[in-house]
Amino acid sequence: MPTQLIERHRTHRVGWLRAAVLGANDGLLSTSSLVIGVASAHATHSNVLVAGLAGLVAGAMSMAAGEYVSVHSQSDTENADLKLEETELKADPESEHRELAAIYVARGLEPSLANQVAQQLMSKNALQAHAEDELGITEALSARPIQAALVSALSFAIGAAIPLSVASLTPSGVLIVFVAATSLICLGFLGGIAAQTGGARILAGSLRVMFWGVLAMAATYGVGVLFGTTVS
């Protein structure tokens, strides 16, 4: 008995994976950089924690709003295209049939076979056939604004909670070192997970995220040292 081949594609994860990875990276990196910057300015331990917590809340809300607006714009565009396609199908189905068949011919089908395929698909669900093959709109890749907003906010909060937790448990004298080291390790791990999930090289994904993490933390540390006040 032949064994059924199960193909594991990753395309269906693009929407939520992008939002989750972006949110967690941003939460971890921005909060750790904020904590390091405030701490390098010789702020009190409690002030560092307040700044970090404020950054967590503000960042999560900002990520949610940004993702919602961005993805909703994509969703509006998709809906407008679908309505236009639906109108065209009602007004001139024959032209739409020829248009769909031409797409299949361009992909390598014989004209007669392309006409048969277009006819069968349009008889089943004409709008879906044109949405997928003409417009490139599929169920797996369609825009989901609310999902993107919630995933972004939650992942940002989870990422931000890591350096904030480390800062709350670490004495002021070694806070910067501990937060920086822990955050870089977590960034590398997160970058590797994202790379593996997306089918890319794990090491390259980890190093890429860690490189930008070092730059961000070094920049905020420099700002804190430059503009901070020395406690007498």
Secondary structure per residue as TSV (DSSP state, phi and psi in degrees):
chain	resnum	aa	ss	phi	psi
A	1	M	-	360.0	125.5
A	2	P	-	-65.6	143.8
A	3	T	-	-87.3	130.8
A	4	Q	-	-71.9	129.3
A	5	L	-	-83.3	123.5
A	6	I	-	-104.1	114.8
A	7	E	-	-95.1	131.2
A	8	R	-	-106.3	91.7
A	9	H	-	-92.8	158.0
A	10	R	-	-110.7	-3.1
A	11	T	G	-59.8	-36.3
A	12	H	G	-67.6	-12.4
A	13	R	G	-95.3	-1.4
A	14	V	H	-58.0	-46.1
A	15	G	H	-59.6	-59.9
A	16	W	H	-74.0	-29.8
A	17	L	H	-66.4	-43.0
A	18	R	H	-59.8	-46.7
A	19	A	H	-65.8	-40.4
A	20	A	H	-68.0	-45.8
A	21	V	H	-65.4	-45.0
A	22	L	H	-62.2	-43.3
A	23	G	H	-65.8	-46.6
A	24	A	H	-65.7	-43.5
A	25	N	H	-61.9	-45.2
A	26	D	H	-65.9	-42.2
A	27	G	H	-63.2	-45.8
A	28	L	H	-66.0	-47.6
A	29	L	H	-73.1	-45.8
A	30	S	H	-68.2	-39.2
A	31	T	H	-72.0	-41.9
A	32	S	H	-63.6	-40.6
A	33	S	H	-65.4	-39.8
A	34	L	H	-63.6	-46.2
A	35	V	H	-61.3	-44.4
A	36	I	H	-64.9	-41.5
A	37	G	H	-63.3	-44.0
A	38	V	H	-68.5	-40.8
A	39	A	H	-65.8	-37.4
A	40	S	H	-69.6	-16.1
A	41	A	T	-87.9	11.0
A	42	H	T	66.0	33.6
A	43	A	-	-73.8	160.3
A	44	T	-	-70.2	162.1
A	45	H	H	-60.3	-41.0
A	46	S	H	-66.4	-37.4
A	47	N	H	-66.0	-36.6
A	48	V	H	-62.2	-44.0
A	49	L	H	-67.1	-40.6
A	50	V	H	-62.6	-43.6
A	51	A	H	-62.1	-41.9
A	52	G	H	-65.3	-42.0
A	53	L	H	-66.3	-41.5
A	54	A	H	-62.1	-39.2
A	55	G	H	-64.6	-37.0
A	56	L	H	-62.6	-50.4
A	57	V	H	-65.4	-48.6
A	58	A	H	-63.6	-41.4
A	59	G	H	-66.3	-41.4
A	60	A	H	-62.9	-43.3
A	61	M	H	-66.6	-39.0
A	62	S	H	-65.0	-42.8
A	63	M	H	-62.9	-43.2
A	64	A	H	-61.9	-46.7
A	65	A	H	-65.1	-44.4
A	66	G	H	-63.1	-45.1
A	67	E	H	-66.1	-40.2
A	68	Y	H	-63.1	-47.7
A	69	V	H	-63.6	-44.3
A	70	S	H	-64.4	-49.7
A	71	V	H	-72.1	-31.7
A	72	H	H	-65.8	-35.6
A	73	S	H	-62.4	-40.8
A	74	Q	H	-63.5	-42.4
A	75	S	H	-63.1	-40.6
A	76	D	H	-61.9	-40.9
A	77	T	H	-64.8	-43.2
A	78	E	H	-61.9	-44.5
A	79	N	H	-64.4	-39.0
A	80	A	H	-64.5	-41.4
A	81	D	H	-65.3	-38.6
A	82	L	H	-66.9	-39.8
A	83	K	H	-65.1	-40.8
A	84	L	H	-63.5	-42.3
A	85	E	H	-65.0	-39.0
A	86	E	H	-63.5	-40.1
A	87	T	H	-64.8	-42.2
A	88	E	H	-66.1	-35.7
A	89	L	H	-65.8	-37.8
A	90	K	H	-73.5	-35.9
A	91	A	H	-76.9	-39.6
A	92	D	-	-149.6	75.4
A	93	P	H	-63.6	-29.7
A	94	E	H	-66.9	-42.2
A	95	S	H	-65.5	-37.8
A	96	E	H	-66.9	-35.1
A	97	H	H	-64.3	-44.3
A	98	R	H	-65.0	-37.7
A	99	E	H	-64.0	-43.0
A	100	L	H	-67.9	-41.9
A	101	A	H	-61.8	-37.9
A	102	A	H	-63.9	-34.1
A	103	I	H	-63.7	-42.0
A	104	Y	H	-70.8	-33.5
A	105	V	H	-64.8	-41.1
A	106	A	H	-64.1	-24.9
A	107	R	T	-86.3	-6.3
A	108	G	T	120.9	-0.7
A	109	L	-	-81.0	150.2
A	110	E	-	-66.2	147.2
A	111	P	H	-53.3	-42.2
A	112	S	H	-65.3	-42.4
A	113	L	H	-68.4	-39.1
A	114	A	H	-61.3	-39.1
A	115	N	H	-64.9	-39.7
A	116	Q	H	-65.6	-44.7
A	117	V	H	-62.0	-46.6
A	118	A	H	-61.0	-41.0
A	119	Q	H	-64.1	-43.9
A	120	Q	H	-68.2	-42.8
A	121	L	H	-67.2	-40.2
A	122	M	H	-70.6	-29.4
A	123	S	H	-70.5	-26.1
A	124	K	H	-85.3	-52.9
A	125	N	H	-158.8	92.3
A	126	A	H	-63.8	-42.9
A	127	L	H	-65.0	-41.1
A	128	Q	H	-64.8	-40.1
A	129	A	H	-61.9	-44.1
A	130	H	H	-72.6	-35.2
A	131	A	H	-62.3	-43.6
A	132	E	H	-77.4	-45.2
A	133	D	H	-94.0	-24.4
A	134	E	T	-98.3	-44.0
A	135	L	S	-96.0	-17.9
A	136	G	-	75.6	22.7
A	137	I	-	-98.9	115.4
A	138	T	-	-121.7	163.7
A	139	E	T	-63.0	-38.2
A	140	A	T	-68.4	-32.8
A	141	L	T	-107.1	5.9
A	142	S	S	-69.0	151.4
A	143	A	-	-73.5	135.5
A	144	R	-	-131.4	89.8
A	145	P	H	-60.2	-45.6
A	146	I	H	-65.9	-43.1
A	147	Q	H	-61.0	-44.6
A	148	A	H	-63.3	-41.0
A	149	A	H	-65.4	-46.2
A	150	L	H	-66.2	-43.8
A	151	V	H	-63.3	-41.6
A	152	S	H	-64.1	-46.3
A	153	A	H	-64.3	-45.1
A	154	L	H	-66.6	-44.6
A	155	S	H	-67.1	-35.7
A	156	F	H	-62.7	-46.0
A	157	A	H	-62.4	-40.2
A	158	I	H	-65.0	-45.2
A	159	G	H	-63.5	-42.1
A	160	A	H	-68.6	-28.9
A	161	A	H	-66.2	-24.4
A	162	I	H	-66.4	-58.7
A	163	P	H	-66.3	-29.8
A	164	L	H	-67.5	-39.6
A	165	S	H	-66.2	-42.0
A	166	V	H	-62.7	-42.5
A	167	A	H	-63.9	-36.6
A	168	S	H	-71.0	-24.1
A	169	L	H	-101.2	-2.2
A	170	T	S	-110.8	135.8
A	171	P	-	-61.5	153.2
A	172	S	G	-58.2	-34.1
A	173	G	G	-64.1	-29.6
A	174	V	G	-120.5	13.1
A	175	L	H	-60.2	-46.3
A	176	I	H	-61.7	-44.4
A	177	V	H	-64.8	-45.5
A	178	F	H	-66.6	-43.4
A	179	V	H	-65.0	-43.4
A	180	A	H	-64.1	-46.5
A	181	A	H	-65.4	-46.5
A	182	T	H	-63.5	-41.9
A	183	S	H	-65.9	-40.7
A	184	L	H	-65.5	-39.7
A	185	I	H	-63.0	-44.9
A	186	C	H	-67.2	-37.7
A	187	L	H	-62.5	-42.8
A	188	G	H	-63.0	-42.4
A	189	F	H	-63.8	-45.2
A	190	L	H	-64.9	-40.8
A	191	G	H	-63.2	-37.1
A	192	G	H	-67.3	-40.4
A	193	I	H	-62.9	-45.3
A	194	A	H	-62.6	-41.0
A	195	A	H	-65.3	-42.6
A	196	Q	H	-64.6	-43.1
A	197	T	H	-64.5	-36.3
A	198	G	H	-86.3	-2.4
A	199	G	T	86.1	13.4
A	200	A	S	-97.5	178.9
A	201	R	-	-74.0	130.9
A	202	I	H	-65.8	-47.6
A	203	L	H	-62.2	-43.1
A	204	A	H	-62.8	-41.4
A	205	G	H	-64.3	-40.6
A	206	S	H	-65.9	-48.1
A	207	L	H	-65.0	-35.8
A	208	R	H	-62.7	-46.3
A	209	V	H	-68.4	-41.1
A	210	M	H	-65.5	-36.6
A	211	F	H	-59.3	-48.6
A	212	W	H	-70.1	-27.9
A	213	G	H	-64.9	-43.4
A	214	V	H	-61.5	-43.8
A	215	L	H	-61.5	-45.4
A	216	A	H	-64.6	-45.2
A	217	M	H	-67.1	-38.8
A	218	A	H	-64.9	-38.4
A	219	A	H	-66.3	-46.3
A	220	T	H	-70.4	-32.5
A	221	Y	H	-62.2	-43.9
A	222	G	H	-63.1	-39.0
A	223	V	H	-63.9	-42.1
A	224	G	H	-64.0	-42.8
A	225	V	H	-66.7	-39.3
A	226	L	H	-70.7	-41.3
A	227	F	H	-109.0	-0.5
A	228	G	-	-75.8	168.9
A	229	T	-	-112.7	143.0
A	230	T	-	-84.5	129.4
A	231	V	-	-76.7	127.1
A	232	S	-	-82.1	360.0
